Amino acid sequence: MREAPRLRVAAFRPDDERLSEAVELLESLGADPVPDPMLAVEPTDGAPRDDSAYTILTSKTGVELAAEAGWNPGGATVCAIGESTATALREAGYTVDVVPEEFSSTGLVEALADEVAGARVEVARSDHGSPVLTDGLEAVGAYVHETVLYRLVRPPEAGESAQLAADGDLDAALFTSSLTVEHFLDAAEERGVHGAALEGLKGATVGTIGNPTKETAEAAGIPVDIVPERADFETLTCEVVEAAAPTHHE
């Protein structure tokens, strides 16, 4: 009896330890990883303000850059958008005061809604941060200042997964932000396979972290099969591989 082929799964994490960890996770699940970094970080050399009542960090990358800049939160209430950001803050030596139950911009606004009216709130993140967070905080009366710590760009070499999808050789894809969806489609367009890549994804198992990423994908014509309740990469990967495996055959 011939051994069934391994699932070919695309991961779009930045080309650092996150992509290495994604490859290790996929291999541990018996899948064939397609590491295709759709995001690269360009630091701005900015740092969060140190005179705010509340400071919000929204990513591990943002925390690392803030720490490298020597950021001192002073007496600010330090807020993390999710547990991975909170872990990065603690590992960098910061105290974390607020982590919302729902790891999202909406969840963070809800967690702070009753206490930030009239307060100065610093939001330190990438140049592609969702307006849901800043608009939501302003709507409940906060004075919001945003610092861009880094820009997210598409590496020029990205796009192997788009070609595989176009050729019908991609079994699953793991989109971790709306920007990874947009950059995947841009890479497909550059390679002249935009339509074929979309068709290829219709035959694959597609997972997204969170509903905003799902909405971006579906608006672009990419059907989404999996949105895990817990918004982290490991959960997304496990659920997508589990969903894809029963239907995968020669």
For each residue, the residues with C-beta under 8 A, 3 or more apart:
1:
2: 250
3:
4: 248 249 250
5: 248 250
6: 30 31 32
7: 30 31 32 171 172 241 244 245 248
8: 31 32 34 164 169 170 171 172
9: 26 31 32 33 34 170 171 172 173 174 237 240 241 244
10: 34 36 161 164 165 170 172 173 174
11: 19 22 23 26 33 34 35 36 174 237
12: 36 37 38 39 161 173 174 175 176 180 183 184
13: 16 18 19 21 22 35 37 39 176 233
14: 18 19 37 39 40 41 61
15: 19 35 37 40 155
16: 13 19 20
17: 20 21
18: 13 14 21 22 60 233
19: 11 13 14 15 16 22 23 35 37
20: 16 17 23 24
21: 13 17 18 24 25
22: 11 13 18 19 25 26 33 35 174 233 237
23: 11 19 20 26 27 33 35
24: 20 21 27 28
25: 21 22 28 29 233 234 237
26: 9 11 22 23 29 31 32 33 237 241
27: 23 24 30 31 33
28: 24 25
29: 25 26 237 238 241
30: 6 7 27 241 245
31: 6 7 8 9 26 27 172 241
32: 6 7 8 9 26
33: 9 11 22 23 26 27
34: 8 9 10 11 160 161 164 170
35: 11 13 15 19 22 23
36: 10 11 12 158 159 160 161
37: 12 13 14 15 19 40 155 158
38: 12 154 155 158 179 180 183 184 187
39: 12 13 14 152 153 154 155 177 179 180 183
40: 14 15 37 152 153 154 155
41: 14 61 150 151 152
42: 150 151 152 153
43: 65 149 150
44: 127 148 149 150 151
45: 69
46: 69 124 147 148 149
47: 65 66 69 70 71 124 147 149
48: 52 55 57 66 71 73 122 124 147 149
49: 52 55 122 145 147
50: 71 72 73 74 76
51: 74 120
52: 48 49 55 76 119 120 121 122 145
53: 75 76 77 116 119 120 121
54: 76 77 79 112 116 119 120 121 122 142
55: 48 49 52 73 76 77 78 79 121 122 124
56: 79 80 81 108 121 122 123 124 125 133
57: 48 62 63 66 78 79 80 81 85 88 89 124 125
58: 62 80 81 85 105 123 124 125 126 129 133
59: 62 63 81 85 125 126
60: 18 63 64 84 85 87 88
61: 14 41 64 65 126 149 150
62: 57 58 59 65 66 85 124 125 126 149 150
63: 57 59 60 66 67 85 88 89 92 94
64: 60 61 67 68 88 92
65: 43 47 61 62 68 69 149 150
66: 47 48 57 62 63 69 71 92 124 149
67: 63 64 70 71 92 93 94
68: 64 65
69: 45 46 47 65 66
70: 47 67
71: 47 48 50 66 67
72: 50
73: 48 50 55 76 78 94
74: 50 51
75: 53
76: 50 52 53 54 55 73 122
77: 53 54 55 97 98
78: 55 57 73 89 94 95 96 97 98
79: 54 55 56 57 96 97 98 99 108 111 112
80: 56 57 58 83 85 86 89 96 98 99
81: 56 57 58 59 85 100 103 104 105 107 108 133
82: 85 86 99 100 103 104 231 232
83: 80 86 87 99 103 232
84: 60 87 88 232
85: 57 58 59 60 62 63 80 81 82 88 89
86: 80 82 83 89 90 96 99
87: 60 83 84 90 91
88: 57 60 63 64 84 85 91 92
89: 57 63 78 80 85 86 92 94 95 96
90: 86 87 93 94 95 96
91: 87 88
92: 63 64 66 67 88 89
93: 67 90
94: 63 67 73 78 89 90
95: 78 89 90
96: 78 79 80 86 89 90 99
97: 77 78 79
98: 77 78 79 80 108 111 112
99: 79 80 82 83 86 96 103
100: 81 82 103 104 107 108 110 111
101: 107 111
102: 106 107 110
103: 81 82 83 99 100 107 230 231 232
104: 81 82 100 107 108 132 210 212 231
105: 58 81 108 109 130 132 133 136
106: 102 109 110 132 136
107: 81 100 101 102 103 104 110 111
108: 56 79 81 98 100 104 105 111 112 133
109: 105 106 112 113 132 133 136 137 139 140
110: 100 102 106 107 113
111: 79 98 100 101 107 108
112: 54 79 98 108 109 115 116 121 137 140 142
113: 109 110 116 136 140
114: 140
115: 112 119
116: 53 54 112 113 119 121 137 140 141 142
117: 140 141 142
118: 141 142 143
119: 52 53 54 115 116 142 143
120: 51 52 53 54 142 143 145
121: 52 53 54 55 56 112 116 137 142 143 144 145
122: 48 49 52 54 55 56 76 145 146 147
123: 56 58 129 133 134 137 144 145 146 147
124: 46 47 48 55 56 57 58 62 66 146 147 149
125: 56 57 58 59 62 129 146 147 148 149
126: 58 59 61 62 129 148 149 150 151 152
127: 44 148 150 151 152
128: 152 177 178 179
129: 58 123 125 126 133 134 146
130: 105 133 212
131: 134 135
132: 104 105 106 109 135 136 212
133: 56 58 81 105 108 109 123 129 130 136 137
134: 123 129 131 137 138 144 146
135: 131 132 138 139
136: 105 106 109 113 132 133 139 140
137: 109 112 116 121 123 133 134 140 142 144
138: 134 135 141 142 144
139: 109 135 136
140: 109 112 113 114 116 117 136 137
141: 116 117 118 138
142: 54 112 116 117 118 119 120 121 137 138
143: 118 119 120 121
144: 121 123 134 137 138
145: 49 52 120 121 122 123
146: 122 123 124 125 129 134
147: 46 47 48 49 122 123 124 125
148: 44 46 125 126 127 151
149: 43 44 46 47 48 61 62 65 66 124 125 126
150: 41 42 43 44 61 62 65 126 127
151: 41 42 44 126 127 148
152: 39 40 41 42 126 127 128 179
153: 39 40 42
154: 38 39 40 158 183 186 187
155: 15 37 38 39 40 158
156:
157:
158: 36 37 38 154 155 183 187
159: 36 162 163 187 188 190 191
160: 34 36 163 164
161: 10 12 34 36 164 165 170 173 184 187
162: 159 165 166 184 185 187 188 191 193 197
163: 159 160 166 167 191 193 197
164: 8 10 34 160 161 167 169 170 200
165: 10 161 162 168 169 170 173 188 193 196 197 198 200 201 204
166: 162 163 188 191 193 196 197 199 200
167: 163 164 170 196 200
168: 165 200 203
169: 8 164 165 200
170: 8 9 10 34 161 164 165 167 173 200 201 204
171: 7 8 9 204 205 244 248
172: 7 8 9 10 31 204 205 206 207 240 241 244
173: 9 10 12 161 165 170 184 201 204 205 206 207
174: 9 10 11 12 22 207 233 236 237 240
175: 12 180 181 184 206 207 208 209 213 217
176: 12 13 180 208 209 213 233 236
177: 39 128 180 181 209 213
178: 128 181 182 212 213 215 216
179: 38 39 128 152 182 183
180: 12 38 39 175 176 177 183 184 213
181: 175 177 178 184 185 208 213 216 217 220 222
182: 178 179 185 186 216 220
183: 12 38 39 154 158 179 180 186 187
184: 12 38 161 162 173 175 180 181 187 188 197
185: 162 181 182 188 189 194 197 220
186: 154 182 183 189 190
187: 38 154 158 159 161 162 183 184 190 191
188: 159 162 165 166 184 185 191 193 194 196 197 198
189: 185 186 192 194
190: 159 186 187
191: 159 162 163 166 187 188
192: 189
193: 162 163 165 166 188 196 197
194: 185 188 189 197 198
195: 198 199
196: 165 166 167 188 193 199 200
197: 162 163 165 166 184 185 188 193 194 200 201
198: 165 188 194 195 201 202 220 221 222
199: 166 195 196 202 203
200: 164 165 166 167 168 169 170 196 197 203 204
201: 165 170 173 197 198 204 206 222 223
202: 198 199 222 223
203: 168 199 200
204: 165 170 171 172 173 200 201 244
205: 171 172 173 225 226 240 243 244 247
206: 172 173 175 201 217 222 223 224 225 226 240
207: 172 173 174 175 224 225 226 227 228 236 237 239 240 243
208: 175 176 181 211 213 214 217 224 226 227 236
209: 175 176 177 213 227 228 231 232 233 236
210: 104 213 214 227 231
211: 208 214 215 227
212: 104 130 132 178 215 216
213: 175 176 177 178 180 181 208 209 210 216 217
214: 208 210 211 217 218 224 227
215: 178 211 212 218 219
216: 178 181 182 212 213 219 220
217: 175 181 206 208 213 214 220 222 223 224
218: 214 215 221 222 223 224
219: 215 216
220: 181 182 185 198 216 217
221: 198 218
222: 181 198 201 202 206 217 218
223: 201 202 206 217 218
224: 206 207 208 214 217 218 227
225: 205 206 207 240 243
226: 205 206 207 208 236 239 240 243
227: 207 208 209 210 211 214 224
228: 207 209 231 232 235 236 239
229: 235
230: 103 235
231: 82 103 104 209 210 228 235 236
232: 82 83 84 103 209 228 235 236
233: 13 18 22 25 174 176 209 236 237
234: 25 237 238
235: 228 229 230 231 232 238 239
236: 174 176 207 208 209 226 228 231 232 233 239 240
237: 9 11 22 25 26 29 174 207 233 234 240 241
238: 29 234 235 241 242
239: 207 226 228 235 236 242 243
240: 9 172 174 205 206 207 225 226 236 237 243 244
241: 7 9 26 29 30 31 172 237 238 244 245
242: 238 239 245 246
243: 205 207 225 226 239 240 246
244: 7 9 171 172 204 205 240 241 247 248
245: 7 30 241 242 248
246: 242 243
247: 205 244
248: 4 5 7 171 244 245
249: 4
250: 2 4 5
